[in-house]
């Protein structure tokens, strides 16, 4: 029998887009030690409701079948809630998946996408994958969006503007007045994405709320998610509300069948009145815990900005890596963004005492105030 010898490798590599080859992959937070706490991913620390877990389990006998590609029942439920038609609702595999769809639908090579920076770390990658160019507008000194500067950055090449409120990772929100003034300066044919992944945690009466803006702007899409407040991060289900033609364009860019039957069932179960009331009670607990941590850090002397999500932003500057490692050694995994700061999710109550104890030792200038 003739022996076939495999060809020697030539050393040539597959030709890839250079901007993609150079793009760092999205980095998840590292796992927490067994006796520690994961405060790096803005997850909801509460376990799933029994009814939600039962709804997910009920889909198991049919995992050999494809799910409803349009998540119609969930879209109908959301449409009723927001006073729109089901065709004005788009469900996707988390709000980040929807962001990718809208960016791909509107922007390509030679186009620009504007967003505040620092903001959600996935934005730059999503823009690059679409072939477009990012225009990062620096945050204000208080770590909030500079909407005037963002409006001034719009050019003929701009195709998308992303506004994140509350802003991840800095926690600052955009007020309703600020957003309306911004929209008055934005061309009506420029797509604006209002990313409200943390809206349920907001307790500030002046905050922008996409629900009040539905139908007012022909170029506005609102993005929300079940990952945070509803505790379904592991199932990946988010939704968008906006004009049907824009949503149809985003539907055309979607990976088929991205929303599973399990995620749809979990979202529907979470919207049942009794379940949702319990989930929102949990959100209130997290919001109160966030306020307590924020107040304590201010009292310690940390220059923390306003906190309106389920996390705190710690502007640690050049000390970011040092502080993050110190917290890790104490069993707290956080998300560090050297050399700017650290995002700390509001997690289990047991984590708070450790967090405040360690950070009190690391307050900028504490060594001068409390010499050894």
C-alpha positions in Angstrom: 0.0 0.0 0.0 1.4 3.3 -1.0 2.3 5.6 1.9 1.2 9.2 1.4 3.4 11.8 3.0 1.8 15.0 4.2 3.3 18.1 2.6 5.8 20.1 4.6 4.3 23.3 6.1 5.3 26.3 4.1 5.3 28.8 6.9 2.8 31.0 5.0 0.0 32.3 7.1 -3.6 32.9 6.2 -4.3 36.4 5.1 -6.4 38.2 7.7 -7.6 41.7 8.0 -4.7 43.4 9.8 -6.9 45.5 12.0 -8.7 42.3 13.2 -5.4 40.4 13.7 -4.3 43.3 15.9 -7.6 43.5 17.8 -7.4 42.1 21.4 -10.3 39.8 22.2 -12.9 40.8 24.8 -11.4 40.0 28.2 -13.7 38.4 30.8 -13.0 39.0 34.5 -10.8 36.3 36.0 -12.6 33.8 38.3 -12.7 34.5 42.0 -10.9 32.2 44.5 -13.1 29.7 46.2 -13.4 31.8 49.3 -13.6 35.1 47.4 -16.0 37.2 45.4 -16.2 38.0 41.7 -16.9 41.8 41.5 -15.5 42.2 37.9 -18.4 41.5 35.5 -21.4 43.5 36.9 -23.3 40.3 37.4 -26.4 40.1 39.7 -25.3 38.2 42.8 -28.7 36.7 43.5 -29.5 33.2 42.3 -32.2 32.7 39.7 -35.8 32.6 40.9 -37.2 29.1 41.1 -39.9 29.9 38.5 -37.3 31.1 36.1 -35.1 28.0 36.6 -38.2 25.9 36.0 -39.0 27.7 32.8 -35.5 27.1 31.5 -35.7 23.4 32.5 -39.0 23.0 30.6 -37.2 23.8 27.3 -34.7 20.9 27.7 -36.8 18.2 26.0 -36.8 20.3 22.8 -33.1 21.3 22.5 -32.9 19.1 19.4 -35.1 21.7 17.7 -34.2 25.2 16.6 -35.8 28.0 18.6 -38.2 30.6 17.2 -35.8 32.8 15.3 -37.7 36.0 16.0 -38.6 35.4 19.7 -42.1 36.5 18.7 -43.8 35.8 22.1 -41.2 37.8 24.0 -41.4 40.6 21.4 -45.1 40.7 21.8 -44.8 41.0 25.6 -42.2 43.7 25.3 -44.2 45.6 22.7 -47.2 45.7 25.0 -45.1 47.0 27.8 -43.5 49.8 25.7 -46.6 50.7 23.7 -45.1 49.7 20.3 -45.7 47.0 17.7 -43.8 43.7 17.9 -42.0 44.8 14.7 -40.5 47.7 16.6 -38.9 45.3 19.1 -35.7 43.3 18.3 -34.5 40.6 20.6 -30.9 39.5 20.5 -28.2 37.5 22.3 -27.6 40.2 24.9 -27.5 44.0 24.2 -23.9 43.7 23.0 -25.0 41.4 20.2 -27.6 44.0 19.2 -25.0 46.7 19.3 -22.9 44.7 16.8 -25.9 44.3 14.5 -26.8 48.0 14.5 -23.2 49.1 13.9 -22.8 46.6 11.1 -26.1 47.8 9.6 -25.1 51.5 9.5 -21.3 51.8 9.4 -18.6 50.3 7.2 -15.2 51.2 5.7 -14.7 54.9 5.6 -17.5 55.6 8.2 -17.1 56.8 11.8 -18.8 55.8 15.0 -18.7 58.2 17.9 -18.8 57.3 21.6 -17.6 58.6 24.9 -14.4 57.3 26.3 -13.9 55.6 28.6 -17.1 53.7 28.1 -18.1 50.1 27.4 -15.0 48.3 26.4 -16.7 46.3 23.7 -17.5 49.4 21.6 -14.0 49.7 19.9 -14.0 46.1 18.9 -17.5 46.2 17.5 -16.6 49.2 15.4 -13.4 47.7 14.1 -15.1 44.4 13.2 -17.6 46.4 11.1 -14.7 48.0 9.3 -15.5 51.5 10.5 -13.4 53.9 12.5 -13.9 54.8 16.2 -14.1 58.4 17.3 -13.6 58.5 21.0 -14.6 61.7 22.8 -13.0 62.0 26.2 -15.3 62.0 29.2 -15.7 65.2 31.2 -13.6 65.6 34.3 -16.5 64.2 36.4 -16.3 61.0 34.3 -19.6 61.7 32.5 -20.4 62.0 28.8 -19.4 65.3 27.1 -22.4 65.5 24.8 -21.5 68.9 23.5 -18.1 67.6 22.4 -19.7 64.5 20.9 -22.2 66.6 18.9 -19.3 68.7 17.7 -17.4 65.6 16.6 -20.1 64.6 14.1 -19.0 64.9 10.5 -20.3 63.8 7.1 -18.6 60.4 7.8 -20.4 59.8 11.0 -22.9 57.0 10.8 -23.6 56.0 14.5 -23.4 57.7 17.9 -23.5 55.6 21.0 -24.7 57.1 24.3 -24.3 54.9 27.4 -26.4 55.9 30.4 -25.5 55.0 33.1 -22.0 54.8 31.6 -20.1 51.6 32.0 -17.6 51.7 33.7 -17.7 55.2 35.2 -21.3 55.0 36.5 -22.3 58.5 35.5 -25.7 59.1 33.9 -27.0 61.4 31.2 -29.8 63.6 32.2 -33.0 63.9 30.2 -32.3 67.6 29.5 -28.8 66.8 28.3 -30.0 64.1 26.0 -32.8 66.2 24.5 -30.3 69.1 23.8 -28.0 66.6 22.2 -30.6 65.1 20.0 -31.6 68.6 18.8 -28.0 68.9 17.4 -27.9 65.5 15.8 -28.9 65.1 12.1 -32.1 63.2 11.8 -30.5 60.6 9.5 -27.7 59.7 11.9 -28.4 56.6 14.0 -28.2 57.2 17.8 -28.0 54.1 20.1 -29.0 54.8 23.7 -27.4 51.9 25.7 -29.4 51.5 28.9 -28.1 48.2 30.1 -28.2 49.5 33.7 -31.3 51.6 33.6 -33.2 49.6 36.3 -30.6 50.6 38.9 -31.0 54.4 38.4 -32.6 56.3 41.2 -32.0 59.8 39.9 -35.2 61.6 38.8 -33.4 63.7 36.2 -32.0 60.7 34.3 -32.7 60.1 30.7 -35.2 57.2 30.3 -35.5 55.8 26.8 -39.0 54.7 27.5 -40.2 58.3 27.5 -38.5 58.9 24.2 -40.2 56.2 22.1 -41.7 57.7 18.9 -40.1 61.1 19.3 -37.0 60.6 17.2 -36.9 58.7 13.9 -33.2 57.9 14.3 -33.1 56.7 17.9 -32.9 53.1 19.1 -33.0 52.1 22.8 -31.0 49.1 24.0 -31.8 47.1 27.2 -30.9 43.7 28.6 -32.1 41.0 30.9 -28.5 40.3 32.0 -28.1 42.7 34.9 -31.3 43.6 36.8 -33.1 40.3 35.8 -30.0 38.1 36.6 -29.9 36.3 33.2 -26.3 37.1 32.2 -25.6 33.4 31.5 -28.5 33.1 29.0 -27.7 36.2 26.9 -30.9 38.0 26.0 -31.4 41.7 25.4 -33.7 43.8 23.3 -34.0 47.0 21.3 -36.9 49.4 20.8 -36.9 51.6 17.7 -38.3 52.4 14.3 -39.1 49.3 12.2 -36.9 50.1 9.2 -33.8 50.5 11.4 -34.6 47.3 13.2 -35.1 45.5 10.0 -31.7 46.5 8.8 -30.2 45.2 12.1 -32.2 41.9 11.6 -30.5 41.4 8.3 -27.0 41.5 10.0 -27.8 39.1 12.7 -26.4 35.6 13.1 -29.4 33.3 12.6 -31.0 31.7 15.6 -28.9 33.6 18.1 -31.6 33.7 20.8 -32.2 30.3 22.4 -35.5 28.9 23.6 -34.1 28.8 27.1 -33.2 32.4 27.1 -36.6 33.4 25.7 -38.4 31.3 28.3 -36.3 32.8 31.1 -37.1 36.3 30.0 -40.8 35.6 29.7 -40.8 34.0 33.2 -39.0 37.1 34.6 -41.7 39.4 33.2 -44.5 37.6 35.1 -45.8 40.1 37.6 -44.9 38.3 40.8 -41.5 37.3 39.5 -40.7 40.7 38.2 -41.7 42.3 41.5 -39.3 40.0 43.4 -36.5 40.7 40.9 -37.0 44.5 41.2 -36.9 44.2 45.0 -33.5 42.6 44.5 -32.5 45.5 42.3 -33.5 47.9 45.1 -31.3 45.9 47.6 -28.3 46.3 45.2 -29.0 50.0 44.6 -29.1 50.6 48.4 -25.9 48.6 48.9 -24.3 50.6 46.1 -25.3 53.9 47.8 -23.8 52.7 51.1 -20.5 51.7 49.4 -20.4 55.0 47.5 -21.0 57.1 50.7 -18.4 55.1 52.6 -15.8 55.6 49.9 -16.4 59.3 49.8 -16.0 59.4 53.5 -12.7 57.6 53.2 -11.5 60.3 50.8 -11.8 58.4 47.5 -12.8 60.8 44.6 -15.5 58.5 43.3 -18.0 59.9 40.7 -21.7 59.4 40.9 -22.7 55.7 40.8 -25.9 54.9 39.0 -25.4 51.3 37.8 -24.7 48.2 39.9 -21.0 49.1 40.2 -18.6 51.7 41.5 -15.9 53.5 39.5 -12.6 54.0 41.4 -10.3 56.5 39.7 -7.0 55.0 40.8 -4.8 56.3 37.9 -1.3 55.0 37.9 -2.0 53.0 41.0 -4.7 50.9 39.2 -2.8 47.7 38.9 -1.4 47.9 42.5 -4.9 48.5 44.0 -6.5 45.8 41.9 -3.9 43.2 43.0 -4.3 44.2 46.6 -8.0 43.6 46.3 -7.4 40.3 44.6 -5.1 39.2 47.4 -8.0 39.9 49.7 -10.3 37.7 47.6 -12.0 40.4 45.6 -11.8 40.1 41.8 -12.4 43.5 40.2 -12.1 44.9 36.6 -9.0 47.1 36.2 -8.5 49.5 33.4 -4.9 50.7 33.7 -3.9 53.5 34.0 -7.4 54.9 34.6 -9.3 53.1 37.3 -11.1 50.1 38.6 -14.8 49.1 38.2 -16.1 47.3 41.2 -19.4 45.4 40.9 -21.8 45.5 43.8 -21.9 41.9 44.9 -22.7 39.9 48.0 -23.1 41.8 51.3 -20.2 39.8 52.7 -17.8 41.4 50.2 -18.5 44.9 51.3 -16.7 44.8 54.6 -13.6 43.4 52.9 -13.8 46.0 50.1 -14.1 48.9 52.4 -11.4 47.7 54.8 -8.8 47.2 52.0 -9.6 50.5 50.2 -9.4 52.5 53.5 -5.8 51.5 53.6 -5.2 52.6 50.0 -6.8 56.0 49.9 -4.6 58.4 47.9 -2.5 60.4 50.4 -3.4 58.0 53.3 0.3 57.4 54.0 0.9 61.1 54.5 -2.1 61.3 56.8 -1.4 58.1 58.7 2.4 57.5 58.7 3.6 54.2 59.9 
